[in-house]
Amino acid sequence: MKALTMILAGGTGRGLSALTRHRAKTAVPFGGKYRIIDFCLSNCVHAGLTDIAILAQYSPKSLIEHIRMGKPWDLDRKSGGVYILQPVYHGKKSNWYLGTADALFQNIDLIRNSGAENTIVLSGDQVYTMDYNQLLDFHARTGKPVTIAYKKVTAKQRSRFGMVRVSKTGIVKEFKEKPHSSDFQYASMGIYVFKTKYLLKVLDVGKEDIVFDILLPAISKGGVAGFRYSGYWEDIGSIPSYYRASLRLLKKSAIIRGKGWPIYTRGVDLPPAKLFESSTVENSIIGRGCKIRGKVSGSILFPGVVIEKGAVVKDCIIFSFSVIGADSSISKAIIDKEVRIHEKVRIGPDVKGNLPDIDRYCEKDKSIRTRGITVLGKKSKVRAGIEIPGGAVIEPGSKVGF
């Protein structure tokens, strides 16, 4: 059964704050080695789906550099493979993708010419493993023009997702988009299968959103089936969800190391990590090329990170080639690439702070502030002796205390 895969990767990723100032949300590093988009790409490869289009719009440079010709996923092929598609000039006018449905409509020729019986539409900003063949088989058995994947979530999570009510026979009866509260237990995962002929019929000028312009009318006619998924799944839409999903790997590493279902990614050409006599490492993921002279616990270090002697790093996520200076103490922080933290810096939820003008470096984000997670943007620098309180967001390129 031939299927075309369309991966939506065009969002601005505002919920990920400083991490997405210069990169697409789907290109955010994850798990000490990967990018978020690696998960749905790997799922596609394992399912034999090798005709893949990534619809990108916002800050696509890092995503393009990561994907390139798709070789790490065995997608560098003469027939099929992976393509990154951006909004283009069509002769009369050019537009940004105005929404998820409009992104598909702007690439309708690709869908029409694919010859695929079904079109799978995926969100590229989710961490999970799924056999899409099971989804396609279910879709074929129902005979419905549309199938959506859904998963049971807690009451606290329901305001984050589109919530669905599904009948005992597997037909989606109602859909409420991010309700303030809901009695529905199941969240739409943003994973859809369309009969391609049906999708071509409903895509049109002025239809911008998949949910409101395509799904809701189909649901009202009884045309949408629901595929229940019970495995691990996390929508990486905010700093708290990113932080939670990342550190969960320290307890359940099988999420990304499942037997027979590896997650593929572009590797780095660095030597193995080196731990010096003065170092201590506990319950952490350490990337290649790291040099550790201090203490690291409950943390994820991407390749090339340096932890100097006397530094203490606890419950942190540190992206590639950042340096933590000697005798610094960093806890509950997400530190982007190439950040330089000098000596005797203190960062964490138990730190009051000693910089009178700290607010000028920070974005105001209540969800981050109330949870005490500190975020340092790419290539920022922190002067020796500075104290930064938990919940601060330091913008990329900032020079704190200089």
N, C-alpha and C positions, 0 to 999 in steps of 0.2 A: 504494500500500500504506500504509494509515493506521497510524501508530505513536504510542504515548504514551511520552514521555520522563520518567523519574524520576531526578533528580540528588540523590545522597546528600551532604548538606553538614552532617551533625550531629556530627562528631567534635570532641573537645576540643583537638586539635592540640598535645598536650604536647610533641611533638618539636620544635616551633617556639618553645618557650621563651617569653621575654618578648613576642614578637610576637603571641602569641595569648592573652594574659592578658585582653584586653578586646575581642577580635574573633574571629569564626569563622575557621578555617584557610582556607576558600575565599575569604574577604574580604581576605586578606593582599595588600598591594600587590606588584606585580611589573613589572619591565622599564621603570621610569620613568614609567609611564602607566596600567597595567592593574591589575586584581585577578585572582587566580588563576582564579576561576570564569568569567572572560570567555572562556577558551579553549574549554571545552565548550559554553558558550552560543553562541559564534560558530560552532562546528562544527555545532550543531543548525540554526542559521539558514541556513547555506550548504547544508545537506542538505534544507531545506524542512520541517524538523521544528519545528512551531510550537505544539505542545500539550505544555507543559513544566511539571512540578511539581518544586520544590526542597524537599527534606525537611530542614528546619533545626531545630536544637535548642540548641546551645551558643553563647552570646553572639551572637544573630542580628542585633543592632541595626545594626551597620555593613553587614552583608550586605543587610538590608532597605532601608537608605538608598541603597545602591549600585544595587540592582535596581529598586526602586520599581515603576513600571508596565511596565518593560521597553522603553522607547522607543528607547534607543541600539541595541538589537538588532532593532528593528522588531517587537517582541512586544506592543505595546500595542494589542490587537485585541479586537473584540467577540466573536469566536469563537476559542477557544484562547487563546494567549498564555502568559505565565509567571506562576506562583503560588508563593508561599512558604508551605509548610505546616509547622506546628509541632504537637507533641502537644496533643491537645484532650480536654476532658471529654466522655465519652460517656454520662453519666447514672448509671452505677454507680460507676465509678472512673476516675481519670486516671493515666497513666503516662508517664514519659519513654520515648523510643524505647530499647528494651532492646538493640537491635542492628540490623543492616542489614535482616534479614528482618522483624523486628518493625516497623520503620519502614514497610515496604511493607504489612504486614498492617493497621496502624492506619489506612492510607489505602486499604483494599481497595475501598471503595465507589467511590472515584474511578477505580480501575482497571477495576472491573466496568462502570461507566457510561460509560466512554470510547468504547466501541465500536471500540477499536483491535484490529487483528489481532495486532500485536506490541507488546511493552513493552520499551523500552530502559532499562537501569539503568546509570547512570554515576557515577563518583566525581568530585566537583567540585574536587578538589585536585591536578589534574595539568596539566602544560603540554605541549601537543601539538596538531597539526592532523590531523584524520582525516575522510574523507568517509564518514559513517555510512550513506549509500546503498549503498556497496560492501559494508559489513557486513551490511545488511539483505538485499541480493541474495544474498550467500553463504548467509545463514541460510535463506532461502527454498529455495535449491537443495538444501541438505542434507536438508531435511525433518525435522530433529531438533527436539525441543521447546526446546532451549537451545543457544545459541552463546556462547562466550567469546572475547575478543580476547587474543592473547598475543604476546610479543616476546622476542627473544633478548637475554640479558643476560650480563655477565661473571661469572666465578666469585665475585668479591668482592661482587657485588650480590645473590647468591642468597638470603642470609639475610634480606633486606628484604622479599621478596615470596612470594606463593604460587607454587610452581613446578609446572609441568605436563609430562606426557609425552604427546605426540600421535602417533598412528599415521600411516603414510604415506597413509592414506585420509582423514586430517583429523579423526579421532575422538579425543577426550581420553580417555586410558586411566587416568591417575593424576594426583592433585593432592596436593601436600605444602605445608601452610601454613607459611611462613617457617621452613624447615628450617635447622639450624645449618650444615649443608653438604649439597650435593646434586649428583648427576651430571646432573640435568635441566638443560637449557640455556635453557628458555623460561619466562618469568614471565607469570602472569596479570596483565592490565592493570586488572582491576577494572571491565571494560566487558562487559556481558552483554546478550544479546537473548533474551527469552522469548516463546514463543507465549503470548498472553494467557490463553487457556483453560487452558493447562497451569499458568501461574503462579497463577491463581485456585484451581486444584485443590490445589496443594501448600502455599499459604500457610495457616497455621492458628495457633491459640493455642499458645504455648509454643515456637514456632519463632523463634529470635532472630537467627541468623546465616546469611547467604546461603550461605557456603561450606560450613559443617558441616551445616546443616539442609536445604539445598536442592540445592546442586551435587554434593556427594559422593554422596548417594543416586542422583542422576541419572547421574553418571559410572559408578557400579557397574552400571547397567542399559544402558550404552552410549548414553545419550540426550543427550550433550553434544558438539557439534562445536567445532573450534578454528579461529579466523580469524587468520592470521599477519599481523602489522603490522611493517613494516620502517622506518618513518619515525622522526623524532625524538620522544622521549617521556620525560618526567621526572616521577616521583612526588615531589611536594614534601612529604616527611614529616619532614624534620629541618633544622636550621640548616645543616649542611654541604651537603645536597642543594639547599637554597634558594640558598645563596651560590654554589655551583658553577653551577647553572642560570642564575642571574642574570648572572654575569660572562661566561658563555659567549655571551651576546647581543652582547658587544663584538667577538667574532670571527665569529659567525654570526648576524647580525641577521635573516636571512631566516626564522628560526624563527617570528618574529612579524610579518614583513613580506612574507610570500609573495605572489607575483603572483597576483591573482585570488582570494585567500583572506585578506582582512583580518581582524584581530581587533578586534571592536567593544568599546567601553567608554564609560563616562560621562565626558564631557570636563570641563575646568575653565575658568572664565572669567577668565583671567589674560593679561597682555601677554606678548610674546615675552621670552625670556631676555636678560639684559644682561651683557656681558663688559666690564669696565673696563680701562683701559690697563695696570694692574698685574697683570692676570690672564694665566694660561696654562692652556689646556685641551688634553689629549691623550687620544685614544682613549676617549671618554666619551659617555654619553647624558645630555643636559641637558634637563630639563623646562621648561615654560613658567613665566615669572615668577621664574626663578632670577636671583640677582645674585651675580656672581663677581668678587672682587677679588684672590683668592689663586691657588694652583696646584691644578689638579684633573687626575688621571691615572688611567686604568683604572677609572673609577667610574661609578655610575648615580645621578643626582640627580633626584628627583621634583619636581613643581612647587613654586615658592615657597621653595626652599632658598637660604640666604645663606652665602657663603664670604667672610669678611672678609680684609682685606689682610694678606699675610704668612703666611696659613694654607696648609698643605700637606695635601691629601687624596689618598690613594692606595689603590686597590683597595677602595673602600668603596661601600656602598649606603645612601643617605640619603633617608628619606621626607620627605613634604611639610612645608614651613614650619619646618624645623629650621635652627639657626644655628650655624656654626662660627666661634668667636672669632678675633681677630687673632693671628697668630704661633703658632697651634696646629698640631700635627702629628698627623694621624689616619690610620692605615693598617689594612687588613683588618678593617673594622668594619661592622656593620649598625646604623644609627641610625634609630629609629622617629620618628613624627611629633612635631613641636613640641618637640623636644629643644633645650636651650640649653647649648652648650659655651662657656665663657668663654675669656678670653685665655690663651695660653701653656700650654694643656693638651696632654699627650702621651698618645696611646692607640695600642697596637699590639703585635705579637708580640716586638719588640725592646725593649720597655719593662719595667723591673723593677717599677715602682710605688713611690709614696711615701706611700701612705695606710695607716697601721697597721691600721685597722678595715675595709679594703676588703671582707673576707668577709661583712660584715653586709649589704652591698648585693647580694650575688651569689647566684645559684642554682648549685648544684653539678651540672654536666653534663659528663661526661667527654668525650663526642664533640665538644663545643664547645671545651673546654679544651685537648685534645690537638692540635687543629687551629689554635689561636691566633686564632680568630674572636671578636671582642668584640661584644657585643650591648647596646645601650642602649635601654631601654623607653620607651614613649610618655611625653612631658612630663617626662622626667627632666632634672636640671640638674647640671652639673659645674663646681665653683668654679675660678677662675683658678689656674694653676700646678699643678693636680693631674695625677698620672701614673697611668694605669690599664693594667695588663699585659694582653697578649693572652689571650683565653680567658675573660675576665670577663663576667658577665651582670648588668647593672644593671637592677633591677626598675623597672617603670613608676612615675613620680612620685617617684623617689628624688632626694634632694638631696645629691650626693656632695661631701663636704668642707665643707659649710655647718654 
